[in-house]
Amino acid sequence: MKNIFSGIQPSGMITLGNYLGAMKQFLALQEQENCFFCIVNQHAITLPQDPADLRRNTRSLAALYVAIGLDPEKVVLFVQSDVAAHVKLGWIMQTISYVGELERMTQFKDKARGREESIPAGLLTYPPLMAADILLYQTDVVPVGDDQKQHIELTRDLAQRFNNRFGEVFTIPDIQLPSVGGRIMSLQEPTKKMSKSDPNQQSFLSLLDSEADIVKKIKRAQTDSDNAIRFDKENKPGISNLLSIYSLLAGRKLEEIEAEYSGKTYGALKGDLAELVLSELKPIQERYHNLVESSQLDDILDAGAAKANEVANATLDKVEQAVGLSRK
Ligand code: AQP
């Protein structure tokens, strides 16, 4: 059995990009592997969060993990701040990270842009904390979307660097990207990735959007003016994005969908895509609403935190021994 770890930030409403790029992979893995899925709220505060929103989004993400079909009996679901080992190891991983390599991370560059004098230091040290998240569980595989590739490569480098310096403590994790859907694009600027923290609400589909919003957002999605339904990421990024989402939700090949819609209008494709999105999200939303305010959700997170603490503390002990931080 392999150890699997992945986390999602409660930094907004979970998008269809998060779902297709990351969460759907979790579902397949829970059947065979030893899975840890985390709500990384300490990562979320690397950019300012309203405290009430952060609390609500944390609970909401926990409920969504279960609503999409993750079984708390099979996987460990927990909140990052409930397991103190994450920040403890995060600090140690910072001490072996180089400022230059952290400054090269594209996520840092993207999120720091425009902040100049007030770039939070936590944005820069996000990757060593992420490395800690992963390494605490002796993770073999990290299922994530395409945008996290660079962070996982850095995690591997840091784990290797630590092992070389202090002895073999960490498993070196592999990345697992979805074969299709690793990067779902913004509905409004289809050359940019769909993001939950995008201030333009029209740019993303949230898993909790109403039927009317889903229909409206898809209808208004940016396309082009040549009216040909064809997958061509370079020249037709908007239509290609809609086709990718269609293909993932319908479980059908792109070519099949292109053939079916040849000669049809963009409006027809958008209408059918909205139906597909709704039929995927309706049962998830129903389960979500039954769970989000329940005490059952707290029980799930309490049990998850207990299991996660056990595993994480065992690794942290080894690390502290190796580094010389333990007194005995
Ligand atoms: N557009 C996307 N397509 C495919 N996968 C995606 N992921 C995110 N956006 C897409 C994957 O979702 C997981 C959760 O990521 P995260 O919350 O840790 O942060 P992120 O990657 O920065 O995601 P967002 O939605 O863009 O959040 P914000 O706006 O807060 O930065 C990861 O596995 C990611 O690859």
Residues whose N, C-alpha, C, O or C-beta is under 5 A from the ligand:
A	BS01	AQP	G7 I8 Q9 S11 G17 N18 G21 A22 P143 V144 G145 D146 D147 Q148 G181 G182 R183 I184 M185 K193 M194 S195 K196 S197 D198
